[in-house]
Amino acid sequence: IEKQYQQLLGNRGFNGSILVAKNGEILFEDYKGYSNFKTKALITPNTPFHLASVSKTFTGMAILKLREQGKLELDDTVDEFFPG
C-alpha cells in the first residue's frame, strides 16, 4: 500500500491524510502537508477535515450494507435507533 501511495500521491505534492483499513485493522496511514498554509500548521492524526458531499456516498453505502444485513429498512426512522 505504501509503495502505491508514494507513487500516486506521496511524492506529488499531496496535501491531506490517508488511512486504509480492513476488518477494523489499520493497514496504512499517513499525513502530509499543512492544515493551515498561512501558519504552516502541519496535518496530524487529530486534524479535523471538512468532508462536504464526499461523506454522503459513504453514508449511503453504509445504509445499504446495513439493509443487506437485515439490520434496518430503508423506510426506518431515526427515532427507531435514537429514541428521544
PEMOVEN-V595613 format. One record per residue. N is the residue number from 1. RES is the residue in one letter. D_CENTER is the distance of its C-alpha to the mean C-alpha in Angstrom with 2 decimals. Layout:
n=[N;N]
res=[RES;RES]
d_center=[D_CENTER;D_CENTER]
//
This chain:
n=[1;2;3;4;5;6;7;8;9;10;11;12;13;14;15;16;17;18;19;20;21;22;23;24;25;26;27;28;29;30;31;32;33;34;35;36;37;38;39;40;41;42;43;44;45;46;47;48;49;50;51;52;53;54;55;56;57;58;59;60;61;62;63;64;65;66;67;68;69;70;71;72;73;74;75;76;77;78;79;80;81;82;83;84]
res=[I;E;K;Q;Y;Q;Q;L;L;G;N;R;G;F;N;G;S;I;L;V;A;K;N;G;E;I;L;F;E;D;Y;K;G;Y;S;N;F;K;T;K;A;L;I;T;P;N;T;P;F;H;L;A;S;V;S;K;T;F;T;G;M;A;I;L;K;L;R;E;Q;G;K;L;E;L;D;D;T;V;D;E;F;F;P;G]
d_center=[16.56;17.50;20.36;18.44;15.89;18.96;20.74;18.17;16.45;17.65;21.21;20.88;19.95;16.15;14.93;11.38;9.15;8.03;7.46;9.08;10.20;12.93;14.73;13.16;14.25;12.39;14.04;13.05;11.41;12.82;13.07;15.49;17.31;17.96;16.32;19.82;22.06;25.19;25.04;23.37;20.98;18.64;14.87;14.47;12.15;13.04;12.56;11.13;9.45;10.62;8.25;11.46;12.01;8.94;7.65;11.17;10.85;8.35;10.66;13.61;12.93;12.44;15.68;17.46;16.73;18.12;21.01;21.67;21.96;24.34;22.42;22.61;24.34;23.11;25.77;25.01;24.82;22.50;25.70;25.95;22.93;23.31;27.09;28.44]
//
